[in-house]
């Protein structure tokens, strides 16, 4: 696994679909993972109601943790129309650290677990580079993908989320 600090570049929604294995089929994006609290989160539960921002991260990745803190700051501004989730790519042996980080930082959005790495491998080009995020429209189509994080990237992400919501009007 690698940890990137490069600025996330907006990638056209179809640019990486054909080049990588994704969990996107003719019916669109699919995700069903367990939360750190032992509950289940499925995109199907919000499909048609909310857009989704998925941030892939790991406890050993400092840029990932910085990005999650910034997402936590803007979450309330978007939470009515866009669900945020943080998907940990840490293995089984680090689940306690994932739970600890989520609790200590009072992350306001669901923190999901992918200890097998199967979901991240199906969505992230290269299978395991974090931080990595995707925005999925409520119909299940992938709107954009971002690789890496550096301080200040949340400004362009916030603008992108605002533009997505503006297109709905």
N, C-alpha and C positions, 0 to 999 in steps of 0.2 A: 504494500500500500504506500501511496505517496501523499504528501501534504503540500498543497500548492498555495502560493501567495500571489499568484498572478491575478491581475484584474479580470473579473468575469467579463467575458465578451458575449454579447447577445448573439445567439446562433439561430438562424432561421429554423423554424420548427421541423422542417424536413431534412435539414442538413446532415444530421447524424443518424436518422432513422434507418436508412438503408445500409449504412456502414457498420452498425452495431446491433447486437441483439438487444431488443427492448421488450418491456412488458406492455407494449402498445399493439393491440390487434385491431381488426376492423371495427370492433366495438369500442375502441379507445383504451385509455390508460386504466390500469388495474393495480390495486394495492390492498393487501390485507395483512397487517402485522400486529404483533402484540405490543402494548405500551409498557413502560417501566412499572406501571401500577397493576399489571396483569390483566388489563382489559384489552379488547380488540379494537383496532381502527381499520376501517375499510373505506376506500374512496367511494364505493357504491352508496355508503350512507349519506354522502353529501352530493353525489352526482346530480346535476341539474339544479342544485341549490346554491352551491358555492364553488368558487375557483379554489385551487390548491397550490400552495408553495411548499415544496419538499426540499429541506436542507439536509444533505448527507454530511455526517461529521464523525469524528472519533475523539475519544478523551485525550489522546496523546498529541492531537493536532491543535496547536495554539491559534492559527488563523480560523479554524473551525469554531472554536469556543468564542473568539471575538465576534465572529459573524452571528452566532446564536444570541449573544448579548445585544447586538444591534437589532436583530429581528424582534427580540423581546420588547425593545423600546418602541417599535412602530406597530407591533401586533394589534393593540387596541384600536388604532386608527383604521385598520382594515378588517378586523375580525368578523364583522357582520356579513361581509361579502367574499372574503378570502380566508380559508383555513390555512394555518401554518402548521407544519409538522417537522420535527427534527428526527431523522432516521440515523441511529447510531450504527456504525459499521464495526464496532468493537466485538470481539469474540465473547463466548460464554464466560471466560475467566475475568472479564472486565465489566460485567453487567452491574456489579455493586458500585463501581466508579461512575458509570453512566447515571444510575439512580441518584448517587450522591451529588453529582454535578447539577442535575436537574433540580433537586431539592434545594441545594445551597444557593442557587441562582434564581429560584422561584420562576422557572420558565413558564410562561402563561399558556403555552400551546402543548399539545401532546408530544411526548418523546417516545419514539418507537424503536424497537429492537430488531436488528437483522444479523444475529450472531453467526448464521451460516454464510452470510454474504451473498446468498442467492438473489435477493431482490436488487441489491446495489449492482451486482454483476449484470443483471438484465436491463438496467436503466442507464448506468454511467459508462460512457465510452472508456474502454480500457479496463472497466470492471471495478476499480477500487481507488481512484484518485479522489481525495477529499481536500478541502471542501468542494462540494459540487451541489448545485441546486437546479431545480426545474420548476417551472410554473405550468400548471395544467389548468386549462379552461374547464368550466363546469360541465361541458359536453364530453370531456375526456380527451380532447386533443392537446398535445403538448404545445404550449405557446412559446416558451423559450427555455434555454439551458445556459447555465453559467458555471464556469470552472475557475476555482481559486477565489481568494478573498484578500483584500487589503483595506485598511481603514479608509473610509470615504466611499467605498463601493455601495454602501447602503443608500446613499443619496440617489444614485442612478437606479437602483432597484426600486426605491420608493416611487420615483418618477415613472418607471415602467409599470408598476402596479396601478398607479393612478391612470395611466393611459389605457390599460386593460379595462378598468372600470368605466372610463369615459366612452370607450367604444360600445359599451352596452346601452348607452342612453339613446 
